[in-house]
Amino acid sequence: METLSIDIFPQTDLKKSGNRPYVIAGPCSAESQEQVLATARALDQMTDVQVFRAGVWKPRTRPNTFEGVGAPALKWLQQVQQETRLAVAVEVANAAHVELALEHGMDVLWVGARTTVNPFSVQDVADALKGVDIPVWVKNPVNPDLQLWIGALERISKAGIRRLGAIHRGFTSEQKSAYRNAPKWQVAVELKRLLPEIPVICDPSHIAGDGGLVRELAQKAMDLAMSGLMIEVHPDPARAMSDAKQQIVPSDLEQLLAGLKIRKENGRGYSADDELGRLRQRSNAIDYELLETLARRMDVVRDIGRYKKRNNLTILQVKRWDEVLQDRLEKAGEIGLDRHLVETIYQLLHSHAIKLQSEVMNEED
């Protein structure tokens, strides 16, 4: 990816306080002038909050649900600009949204998860942004497809946008979870590794789906060295017209931000003489042992595949696989390893073993 700016601030006079996170907050939807201004005035009192967010156009799963007020709400956001120090941000999903947002002087735009998943839609937004100097944030697609997320960032970048950021808001999952959207933190971490120049902020509201879980997710995001947070705040969440359950009141946001533990990110410049350096060296050594052990295991897997081929046996041995998995999970419990972690690892190993043995079966004799 070409060089991109790391300027995440919508205006040059907006600066973070020390190492505090960059915070975007506001209601899921702009529902009325009164609701927007009441929320903005409360947030304006919190020095950590940099940007006021509100959904103007809402992509909904089913028709005949509240899909946002639309363009009239942009005038309410202009009032927020006039009456508070806060910049304002809106979601855009097509060229018409971009044009209206720019016409009304919005400070920040973001591309939502349902838009990111469609390259045609992202390109439509990118084309409308050509020649414009405005910060644009891109949410991850609803499915955990890292390349799709990177592709959306690239499309916006190629339009000439240099103040570019990413928003981690979790992923749709069929697995039962306490959260509305699976965090899959590793996807956001991998984005940070591949594109270190792109700041990543977390949207714990959409991950949680429950206001009571937002605090713990926000702290997790800070522990993973994310640049900031986007949190949904409503003066009366119970009466919200969209995503009522996941929104919190302004006072709860204030407590959340005050309680965040912000830790230092120790980069590559650590010394082997300090404790962290020694621990990292130990971790590296163990990782190398794991990789060497994994390579030996795969050699055995290939040998097993050759045996099955010679004896005309099926690759998949369901009873044997079940026995192996249960044995390893029992062993994990005995030595204090998380069973879910071990099961995930062995499911991956088994899937790869089947692939390797299939290749062995198809080798010419």
C-alpha positions in Angstrom: 0.0 0.0 0.0 1.3 3.5 -0.8 2.3 5.9 1.9 -0.6 7.2 3.9 -0.9 10.0 6.4 -1.2 9.1 10.1 -3.0 12.3 10.9 -6.1 11.1 12.6 -7.3 14.5 13.8 -10.1 16.2 11.9 -8.8 19.7 12.7 -5.3 20.9 13.4 -6.3 22.5 16.7 -7.6 19.2 18.1 -4.9 17.4 20.1 -5.0 14.5 22.4 -4.2 15.1 26.0 -1.0 13.2 26.7 -1.5 9.5 25.9 -5.2 9.6 26.2 -7.3 7.9 23.5 -8.9 9.7 20.5 -12.6 9.5 21.2 -15.6 9.7 18.9 -19.0 9.6 20.7 -22.6 10.3 20.1 -25.9 8.6 19.3 -26.4 5.7 16.9 -28.9 7.9 15.1 -29.7 11.6 14.9 -33.4 11.4 15.9 -34.3 15.0 16.7 -32.7 18.4 17.0 -33.3 18.2 20.8 -31.7 14.8 21.2 -28.7 15.7 19.1 -27.9 19.0 20.9 -28.6 17.5 24.4 -26.1 14.8 23.7 -23.5 17.0 22.1 -23.6 19.6 25.0 -23.0 16.8 27.5 -20.1 15.4 25.5 -18.7 18.8 25.0 -17.9 18.9 28.8 -15.6 15.8 28.5 -12.1 16.8 27.4 -11.4 13.3 26.1 -14.1 13.5 23.5 -12.9 14.9 20.2 -15.7 14.2 17.7 -19.5 14.0 17.9 -20.9 11.1 15.8 -24.5 10.6 14.7 -26.0 8.3 12.0 -27.9 10.3 9.4 -28.5 7.5 7.0 -29.0 4.1 8.6 -28.5 0.9 6.7 -31.0 -1.5 8.2 -31.4 -5.2 7.8 -35.2 -5.1 7.3 -37.4 -2.5 5.6 -40.0 -0.5 7.5 -37.6 0.2 10.3 -36.1 3.6 11.2 -33.5 4.3 8.5 -32.4 7.7 9.8 -33.8 11.2 9.3 -31.5 11.9 6.3 -30.3 15.2 5.1 -32.4 17.4 7.5 -30.3 16.0 10.4 -27.1 17.5 8.8 -28.4 21.0 9.9 -28.6 19.7 13.5 -25.0 18.7 13.2 -24.1 22.1 11.9 -25.5 23.5 15.2 -23.3 21.1 17.1 -20.3 22.7 15.3 -21.5 26.2 16.1 -22.4 25.6 19.8 -19.6 23.2 20.9 -15.8 22.7 20.3 -16.6 19.2 18.9 -16.0 18.2 15.3 -18.9 16.2 13.7 -18.8 12.8 11.9 -21.3 11.0 9.8 -21.5 7.7 8.0 -21.7 7.7 4.2 -22.6 4.8 1.9 -22.8 6.3 -1.6 -21.8 9.3 -3.6 -25.0 11.2 -2.8 -24.3 10.9 0.9 -20.7 12.2 0.4 -21.9 15.2 -1.6 -24.5 16.2 1.0 -22.1 15.7 3.9 -19.5 17.9 2.2 -22.1 20.5 1.2 -23.1 20.8 4.9 -19.5 21.1 6.1 -19.1 17.8 8.0 -15.7 17.4 9.6 -15.2 13.6 9.4 -16.8 10.8 7.3 -16.8 7.1 8.0 -17.6 4.1 5.8 -19.8 1.6 7.5 -19.3 -2.2 7.8 -22.2 -3.0 5.4 -20.6 -0.7 2.8 -17.0 -1.9 3.3 -18.1 -5.4 2.3 -19.0 -4.2 -1.2 -16.1 -2.9 -3.3 -18.5 -1.3 -5.8 -20.0 0.8 -3.0 -16.6 1.7 -1.6 -15.5 2.8 -5.1 -18.6 4.9 -5.4 -17.7 6.7 -2.2 -14.0 7.0 -3.2 -14.9 8.6 -6.6 -17.0 11.2 -4.8 -14.1 12.0 -2.5 -11.6 12.8 -5.2 -10.0 16.2 -4.7 -11.4 16.5 -1.2 -9.3 17.0 2.0 -11.2 15.4 4.8 -10.6 12.6 7.3 -12.2 9.3 6.4 -12.5 6.3 8.7 -13.3 2.8 7.3 -15.0 0.2 9.4 -14.2 -3.5 9.0 -16.5 -5.5 6.8 -19.2 -7.5 8.6 -17.3 -10.7 7.7 -13.7 -11.2 9.0 -12.1 -10.7 5.6 -8.9 -8.7 6.2 -8.1 -8.3 2.5 -11.5 -6.8 1.9 -10.9 -4.3 4.7 -7.5 -3.4 3.3 -8.9 -3.1 -0.1 -11.5 -0.5 1.1 -8.7 1.5 2.7 -6.7 1.3 -0.5 -9.7 2.6 -2.6 -10.2 5.6 -0.3 -6.4 6.3 -0.3 -6.3 6.2 -4.1 -9.0 8.9 -4.2 -6.4 11.2 -2.6 -7.5 11.0 1.0 -4.5 11.3 3.3 -6.2 11.5 6.7 -7.3 7.9 6.8 -8.1 5.6 9.7 -9.7 2.2 10.4 -12.5 1.3 12.8 -12.7 -2.2 14.4 -16.4 -3.0 15.2 -16.4 -6.8 15.3 -17.7 -9.4 12.9 -20.9 -11.3 12.3 -20.6 -14.9 13.7 -22.9 -17.9 13.9 -21.3 -19.0 17.2 -23.0 -18.1 20.4 -21.3 -15.3 22.3 -21.9 -12.7 25.0 -21.3 -10.1 22.3 -23.4 -9.0 19.3 -20.4 -9.2 17.0 -17.4 -11.4 17.5 -14.3 -9.2 18.3 -11.8 -11.4 16.5 -9.1 -9.0 17.9 -6.5 -10.8 15.8 -7.9 -9.3 12.6 -7.5 -5.8 13.9 -4.0 -6.6 15.3 -3.0 -8.0 11.9 -4.2 -4.9 10.2 -2.0 -2.8 12.5 0.9 -5.1 11.7 0.4 -4.9 7.9 -0.5 -1.2 7.8 1.3 0.4 10.8 0.7 3.9 9.4 -3.1 3.5 9.6 -4.5 4.3 13.1 -7.1 1.8 14.3 -9.8 2.8 16.8 -12.3 0.4 18.3 -16.1 0.6 18.3 -17.0 -1.4 21.5 -20.7 -0.5 21.2 -21.2 -2.6 18.0 -19.0 -5.4 19.3 -20.9 -5.5 22.6 -24.5 -5.0 21.5 -25.1 -4.3 25.2 -24.2 -1.1 27.0 -23.1 -3.1 30.1 -20.3 -4.7 28.2 -18.8 -1.6 26.5 -16.5 -0.7 29.4 -14.6 -4.1 29.4 -14.2 -4.0 25.6 -13.0 -0.4 25.6 -10.3 -1.4 28.1 -9.3 -4.4 26.0 -8.9 -2.1 23.0 -6.6 0.1 25.0 -4.6 -2.9 26.2 -4.1 -3.8 22.5 -2.7 -0.3 21.8 -5.5 1.0 19.7 -5.6 4.7 19.0 -9.0 5.4 20.3 -12.7 4.6 20.7 -16.0 5.2 18.9 -18.8 4.8 21.5 -22.6 5.3 21.1 -24.1 7.6 23.6 -27.7 8.6 24.0 -29.5 10.8 26.6 -32.2 8.1 27.0 -31.1 4.8 25.5 -34.4 3.0 26.3 -36.2 5.4 23.9 -33.6 5.2 21.1 -34.9 4.5 17.7 -32.0 2.3 16.7 -29.6 0.0 18.6 -31.1 1.0 22.0 -29.5 -1.8 23.9 -25.9 -0.9 23.1 -26.0 2.8 23.8 -24.9 4.3 27.1 -25.8 7.6 28.8 -23.3 10.5 28.9 -22.5 10.1 32.6 -21.6 6.4 32.0 -19.2 7.5 29.2 -17.5 10.0 31.5 -17.0 7.2 34.1 -15.7 4.8 31.5 -13.1 7.3 30.1 -12.0 8.3 33.6 -11.5 4.6 34.5 -9.5 3.6 31.5 -6.0 2.3 32.2 -3.7 3.6 29.4 -0.5 1.5 29.2 2.7 2.4 27.4 3.3 0.6 24.1 6.9 -0.6 24.4 8.1 -0.8 20.8 11.0 -2.5 19.2 13.6 -0.5 21.1 13.6 -2.5 24.3 16.8 -3.7 25.8 17.8 -7.3 26.4 18.9 -6.2 29.8 15.5 -5.2 31.0 12.9 -7.7 32.3 10.5 -7.2 29.3 13.4 -7.9 27.0 14.3 -11.1 28.8 10.7 -12.3 28.8 10.4 -11.6 25.1 13.6 -13.5 24.4 12.1 -16.5 26.3 8.9 -16.2 24.4 10.8 -16.1 21.1 12.8 -19.2 22.0 9.6 -21.1 22.9 8.0 -20.1 19.6 10.9 -21.5 17.7 10.6 -24.8 19.6 6.9 -24.8 18.8 7.6 -24.3 15.1 10.2 -27.0 15.0 7.8 -29.4 16.8 5.0 -28.5 14.4 7.2 -29.2 11.4 8.0 -32.7 12.9 4.3 -33.3 13.5 3.5 -32.5 9.8 6.2 -34.9 8.7 4.4 -37.7 10.7 1.1 -36.6 9.2 2.5 -37.1 5.7 3.8 -40.6 6.7 0.4 -41.5 8.0 -1.1 -40.3 4.7 1.3 -42.6 2.8 0.4 -45.5 5.0 -3.4 -44.9 4.4 -2.7 -44.8 0.6 -0.8 -48.1 0.6 -3.5 -49.8 2.6 -6.4 -48.1 0.8 -7.8 -46.4 3.9 -9.9 -43.3 4.0 -8.2 -40.1 5.0 -10.9 -39.1 7.6 -11.1 -41.5 10.6 -13.9 -40.0 12.6 -13.6 -42.2 15.7 -9.8 -41.7 15.8 -10.2 -37.9 15.5 -12.7 -37.8 18.3 -10.4 -39.9 20.5 -7.5 -37.6 19.8 -9.4 -34.4 20.5 -10.9 -35.6 23.7 -7.5 -36.9 24.9 -5.9 -33.6 24.2 -8.6 -31.6 25.8 -8.4 -33.7 28.9 -4.6 -33.2 29.0 -5.1 -29.5 28.6 -7.3 -29.4 31.6 -4.7 -31.3 33.7 -2.0 -28.7 32.9 -4.2 -25.6 33.2 -4.6 -24.7 29.5 -7.7 -23.1 28.2 -9.8 -25.9 26.6 -11.2 -23.5 24.0 -7.7 -22.5 22.9 -6.6 -26.1 22.6 -9.7 -27.2 20.7 -9.2 -24.3 18.3 -5.6 -25.2 17.7 -6.4 -28.9 17.1 -9.3 -28.2 14.8 -6.8 -26.2 12.7 -4.2 -28.9 12.9 -6.7 -31.5 11.9 -8.0 -29.5 8.9 -4.4 -29.0 7.7 -3.6 -32.7 8.2 -6.5 -33.7 6.0 -5.3 -31.3 3.3 -1.7 -32.7 3.5 -3.0 -36.3 3.4 -5.2 -35.5 0.4 -2.1 -34.2 -1.4 -0.3 -37.4 -0.5 -3.2 -39.5 -1.8 -3.0 -37.7 -5.1 0.7 -38.1 -5.6 1.8 -40.2 -8.5 3.4 -43.5 -7.5 
